[in-house]
Amino acid sequence: MERGLIYDPADKALMQKQTDCLGRLFEYNATKPYEAEKRGVLLKKMFAEIGEGCYFEPPLRANWGCTHVHAGDHVYSNYNLVLVDDEEIFLGNNVMIAPNVTITTATHPICPELRERGLQYNRSVRIGNNVWIGAGVIILPGVTVGDNSVIGAGSVVTRDIPANVVAYGVPCKVRREIGARDREVYDHTLPIDWENLKEL
C-alpha cells in the first residue's frame, strides 16, 4: 500500500485500521463552529503531521481520515476538501485550498482482470509552499505542484506543475509565469497599495 505496489484495499486488517481513522474524521465533521479548540485537538490526532495555524472547514473527507496527510503551517482549506489519502499527501506552508477540491493518491490498473478484483496502487502527492488551489480542482496521483504556483478553478492536474506559475485547464497546463506585474496589480488592472497593506 505504501510502496506503490498493487494490493487489495479490501484486506480485513487494512479495513479495520481505516475504520478507526474514519471514526476520528466523523467526530471532526460533527463539531460545531464555535468548537475551535476541539477541532484543533482532533486535527493533531488525525493528521500524520500538522503545523501551526491550520484550518480545515468541515465537511472534510479523507479515505484514511488524514492519517497519511502532512500539513505545514497556516494551511487553509474551505469546505468539501476530499483527500484520497491511501498514500502520503504533503501540503506545504501557507497552502490555500478553495471549496470542492479533490487530491487523490489512489488509482487502479488499466488491466481489466486486476480491476475486476478491486485491486489498486497508490502514488504520493506533493503541494509546495504558498500554493493556491482554486475551486473544483482535481489533483491526480503522483503529482507535484511547485512553490508559489496557482492552479485555476476547475483544473484537472495530471502532471507535475513547476514553481512560480499560473496553470489551469483540462488537462492543467502552465499558462504563464508569476512575475513583476503580479506584484504591481491584482484582478488584472487594479494597483496593489502596498503602503496601506502594511496595516493588515
C-alpha positions in Angstrom: 0.0 0.0 0.0 2.8 2.5 0.9 5.4 1.3 -1.6 3.4 1.8 -4.9 2.7 -1.9 -5.3 -0.6 -3.4 -6.4 -2.6 -4.6 -3.3 -6.1 -5.4 -2.1 -7.7 -2.4 -0.3 -10.5 -4.7 1.0 -8.0 -6.6 3.2 -9.7 -7.1 6.6 -6.8 -5.8 8.6 -6.5 -2.7 6.5 -10.2 -2.0 6.6 -10.2 -2.2 10.4 -7.4 0.4 10.6 -9.2 2.5 8.1 -12.4 2.4 10.0 -10.7 3.6 13.2 -9.3 6.5 11.3 -12.6 7.4 9.8 -14.2 7.4 13.3 -11.9 10.4 14.2 -12.8 12.2 11.0 -16.5 11.7 11.7 -16.1 13.2 15.1 -14.3 16.2 13.5 -17.0 16.8 11.0 -19.6 16.7 13.8 -18.0 19.6 15.6 -19.8 22.9 16.0 -18.4 26.2 14.5 -17.6 27.5 18.0 -15.6 24.4 19.0 -12.3 25.6 17.5 -10.2 24.2 20.4 -11.8 20.7 20.0 -11.2 20.8 16.3 -7.5 21.7 16.9 -7.1 18.7 19.2 -8.8 16.3 16.7 -6.6 17.6 13.8 -3.5 16.7 15.7 -4.8 13.2 16.3 -6.0 12.8 12.7 -3.0 14.0 10.6 0.4 12.4 10.2 1.8 15.9 10.8 0.1 19.3 11.1 1.7 22.7 11.7 0.5 25.8 13.4 -2.5 27.9 12.4 -4.1 25.3 10.2 -7.9 25.5 9.4 -9.9 22.8 7.6 -13.6 23.8 7.1 -15.9 20.8 7.6 -17.0 18.8 5.9 -13.6 17.3 5.3 -13.4 13.9 3.5 -10.4 11.5 3.6 -10.1 7.8 2.8 -7.9 7.3 5.8 -9.1 10.2 7.9 -6.0 12.2 7.1 -3.6 9.6 8.6 -1.3 9.9 5.7 -1.5 13.7 5.3 1.4 16.0 6.3 0.4 19.7 6.6 2.7 22.6 7.1 1.9 25.8 8.9 -1.1 28.0 8.1 -2.8 25.6 5.7 -6.3 26.8 4.9 -9.0 24.6 3.3 -12.5 25.6 2.5 -15.4 23.1 2.7 -15.7 19.8 0.9 -12.0 19.0 0.6 -11.6 15.4 -0.5 -8.2 13.7 0.3 -7.9 10.2 -1.0 -5.0 9.6 1.3 -4.3 5.9 0.8 -0.7 7.2 0.3 1.0 10.3 1.6 -0.1 13.8 0.8 2.2 16.7 1.6 0.8 20.2 1.9 3.4 22.9 2.3 3.2 26.1 4.4 0.6 28.7 3.6 -1.3 26.5 1.1 -4.8 27.8 0.3 -7.5 25.4 -0.9 -10.8 26.6 -2.3 -14.1 24.6 -2.0 -14.7 21.2 -3.6 -11.1 20.3 -4.3 -10.0 16.6 -4.6 -6.5 15.4 -4.1 -6.1 11.7 -4.8 -3.3 9.3 -4.3 -5.2 6.0 -5.1 -5.5 4.6 -8.6 -6.2 1.3 -10.4 -4.5 -0.8 -13.0 -5.7 -0.4 -16.6 -5.8 -4.2 -16.8 -9.5 -5.3 -16.6 -8.7 -8.5 -14.8 -7.0 -6.7 -12.0 -9.7 -4.1 -11.7 -12.3 -6.8 -11.6 -10.6 -8.0 -8.4 -10.8 -4.5 -6.9 -7.0 -4.1 -6.7 -5.3 -0.7 -6.6 -2.0 1.1 -6.1 -1.0 4.5 -4.8 1.3 7.4 -5.7 2.0 10.3 -3.2 1.1 13.9 -4.0 3.2 16.9 -3.0 1.9 20.5 -2.8 4.6 23.2 -2.3 4.7 26.3 -0.1 2.3 29.2 -0.9 0.3 27.3 -3.4 -3.3 28.4 -4.2 -5.6 25.7 -5.4 -8.8 27.0 -7.0 -12.4 25.7 -6.6 -13.2 22.3 -8.0 -9.6 21.3 -8.8 -8.8 17.6 -9.1 -5.1 16.6 -8.5 -4.3 13.1 -9.6 -1.9 10.5 -8.1 1.9 11.2 -8.3 1.6 14.9 -9.0 3.9 17.6 -7.5 2.9 21.3 -7.5 5.8 23.7 -7.0 6.1 26.6 -4.6 4.1 29.7 -5.1 2.0 28.4 -8.1 -1.7 29.0 -8.7 -3.9 26.2 -10.0 -7.0 27.7 -11.7 -10.6 26.7 -10.8 -11.9 23.5 -12.4 -8.5 22.2 -13.5 -7.6 18.5 -13.7 -3.9 18.2 -12.8 -2.5 15.1 -14.4 1.3 16.1 -14.5 3.7 18.0 -12.3 3.4 21.8 -12.2 6.6 23.8 -11.7 7.1 26.6 -9.1 6.1 30.2 -9.7 3.5 29.7 -12.4 -0.2 30.1 -13.1 -1.7 26.9 -14.5 -5.2 25.9 -15.4 -7.3 23.8 -17.8 -8.3 20.2 -18.5 -5.7 18.9 -18.5 -4.0 21.5 -16.4 -1.2 23.3 -18.3 1.2 26.2 -17.4 -0.2 29.4 -18.9 2.3 31.9 -17.6 5.0 32.6 -15.0 4.3 34.7 -11.9 6.3 37.9 -12.5 6.8 41.5 -11.6 3.4 42.7 -12.8 1.7 40.4 -10.3 3.4 42.4 -7.5 2.1 45.7 -9.0 -1.6 44.9 -9.8 -4.3 42.5 -8.7 -7.6 41.5 -10.5 -6.0 42.3 -13.9 -5.5 46.1 -13.6 -6.2 47.2 -10.0 -3.0 48.6 -8.4 -1.7 46.9 -5.2 -1.5 49.6 -2.4 1.5 48.1 -0.6 1.6 51.1 1.9 -1.9 50.5 3.2 -1.5 46.7 3.2 1.3 47.1 5.8 -1.5 47.5 8.4 -3.3 44.2 7.6 
